[in-house]
């Protein structure tokens, strides 16, 4: 199986998880409206690095994938993770790991620009977004 079939399979799987988990909002725009000042920062970010952000007051787990490979993240509260200088497709899929009703938001940022955002307020819900860098 070549890399493009793997990426397509992963994208289909992520979409199925989002549909099942109750993703309520998706906004793939190039606006600057993302939360680039999350309270926990995994790494410092250079101006053109790609970062993924999970914003949720409770516990969550997330999967990040792209041409760089795969990363598994988890935490409580807001977290920004620097992926470095990557190109191609980047997908982040996060889910609540407790039944909270607060809003969980995922974002993909590059150089201060929001490349994609998704959110859910469903208990046990998940949110996923993909951007082409």
N, C-alpha and C positions, 0 to 999 in steps of 0.2 A: 504494500500500500504506500503510495507516495504522500508527501507532506500535504499537498492540497486536498486529497481525499480525507486525511486525518483532520485537517482544519474544518472541512465541511461537516464531517461527522460530529466534531466537537461543537460547532455552531448549532447544528440541529439539536443536539443533546441540551445545550444551554437554553435554546428557545423552548424546548419541551418543559424544562424545569421552570422557566419563567411562567409559562401558561398555567402549569399545575399549581405553582405557589402563589399566584395572585398578584402579579406585577400590575400596578395600576396606572403608572405614568411613564412615558418615554419621551425624551426630548433630545434629538440629535441635532444640535445647532452649533454654530461657531461663536456663540455669545460669550461674554466674560462673566456670566452670572453664576459660575460654579463656586463652591466653597473651597477656595485654595488655602484658607487659613485654618485647617483642621487642627484640633488641639494636640494630637499625638503625631509626631513625624518620624517615620522609619528612617529616612535619610534626608540629607540636605538636597536641594534640587538646583541644577543648573538651568539657565533660562530656556534652553531648548530640550531639556529632558522631558520624558513622558512620565506623568504621575497618575496613579489611580487613588481615588478617595472613597472611603466608606464612612458615612456619617449616620450614626445611630446611637442613642444613649444606652442601649442594652448590649447584650452579648450577640455576636454575629460570627459567621465564617464566610470566607470568600475564595473563589478560584479565579486566577488571572492567567490568561493564555495568549499566545501570539507567536510570531516567528521566532522569538527569543526562547520559547519553551513554555513551561508551566510553573506557576507559583501558587502555593496554598497559604492563605492568610487567615487569621482569626484575632478577635479582640473584643474589648468592651469600650464603647465610646468612639469618638471620631479618630480616624487614622489616615494618614497620607503615606503612600509608599512610592518611592522613586524607582522607576524601571530603567532609568538611564536613557541613552540615545538609542531608541528602537524605531523601526519602520515596519510597514505592513499593517496587518490587522491586529488589534488589541481588544480583548474581551474581558470584562469583569462581571462576575456573577456572584452576588452576595445574598445570604439568607439569614434570617433571625434564628438564633439557636435557643430562644425562649419565646414564650407566647405574647410578647409585648405588643401594644397597639400603637406605639410611636412610629414615626416615619423613618424608614431606612432608605438612604439615598446612596447610589453609586455614581461616580463621575470619572471621566478620563480627561486629563488636562495636558496641554503642551504649550510651553512658552506663555503661560498666563491665559490661554484660550481654552474654553470648555469645548471639547470635541464630542461629548455625549454624556447624558445624564438619564438615570432611571430611578424611580422610587416606588415604594409601597408602604401602606400603613396597615395592611392585613396582618392579623396575628399569625405568626410562623411564616410570614410571606418572604418573598425574595424579589430582587431587582437585578436586571442584567442590561448591560449596554455594550455596544461594539463600535469602534472607530477605526477608520483606515488612516494611518499616519503617513 
